[in-house]
């Protein structure tokens, strides 16, 4: 579970760790009714913040995974003249380029109610 606390005392966290490689998010941008998407929170800004925070989490995870895989091919030789293209590296990079973008994955998770979030500022007002 990942927890993000922004400056507005709003706490966002994911309800489960979803594997971005197995998502059913679209590969291209799709149109959604933002008013309908904002119904659970009652606030368009809060909805966009929740999705953007999750997208940042996914992007960081994807970057880490890609760096780990590419690190396997790193050579200790820093000579720029001897840089050679490795076919496996190119295939891995192409695979990650073909995955849905983090914002699309986060939006799909939000639409499928796979994200949980709490607004600490609202909770303080209720007490």
N, C-alpha and C positions, 0 to 999 in steps of 0.2 A: 504494500500500500504506500503510495506516495502522498505527501502532504505539502501543500504550498500555502503560505500565508502572505498575502499582499499587504500593502500599506493601509488598506481600508478595513483591516481586521476581518477580512473575508477568508475563510478557510476552504480550500478546495482539495478534494482528494478523490482518487479513483476507487470505485467499489471493488474492482477486481483487476488483475493484471491481464490485459488482453494482448494476445500475440499479434503484433501488427502485420506479420507475414500471413496470417490466416484470416484477415478481416474481409468482410464482404462490402467494403467501402467502394464507391465508384472510382474509376481511374480518371475521370474527367469531372469538371465542375458541374454541379447540378443546381437547379433553382429550388429554393425552399421558402415557404411562407414564414418570415421572421416573426411575425406576430403570433402565429401558432406555435412556433418553437419557443417563444418567450413565455408562454402560458404557465409552465411549471414554476418559474421564478417570479413572474409578474413584472419583469424588468428586462428590456432588450439588452441594455448594457451589461447586466449581470450574466445573462446568457452568453453573450459574446466573450466575456471574460472567462467564464468556465471553459468554453470550447478552446479559447486561445491558450489558456494555461495547460490544458491537456495536450494540445498540439505541440507546445514547447517540450513537454515531457516526452512525447513520442519522438520528436525530432532529435532530442538528446540521446534517447535510447538507440535510435537508428544510427546516429553518427558513431556512437560507441561501438556498436556491433560491426559497422563497416570498417572502422579503424582497426579493430581486433583482427578481422579477417585479412585486411590488407597488410597488417603488420607481419603476418606469416611470410609474406613475400619480400619483406624489406631485406636489403642487403647491407652489409657493414661497409661496403665500398661507397664513399661519398664522391667519387669522381663523376663529374657531369658528362664526360665524354663517353662513359660506358653504360649509360642508361639504356636499357633494353625493354622492349614491351613484352610483358608476360601475358599470354593469352588467358590464363586463369584469372589474373587481376582484372582484365578487361571484362570478362564474363561476370565476375562478381559486381563490378561497378554498373554494368548494364542491368543486372538483376535489380539492384537497389534503385536505379533510375526508373524502372518500370513499375515499382510499387506505388500505391496511392500516396499522395502527399499527406503529411501529418495533419493538416487542417481538415482534409476530407475524412481521414480516419477518426479524428476527434469528433467531427460533426456526426458521423455515423454512430459512434458510441453514444453520443448525447441523445440522438433520435431513438436509439434502441434502449434507452434508460439504463445504460451500463456505467454511467457516471454518477457518483454520489457527491454531494457538496453541502457545505454548511456556511451560513453567513453569521459570523460571530457577532457582528454589530446588531443584527436583528434579534439574536438570542439575548443580548444584554438588555435590549429595550423591553423584552417580554418579562424580564425578572424585575 
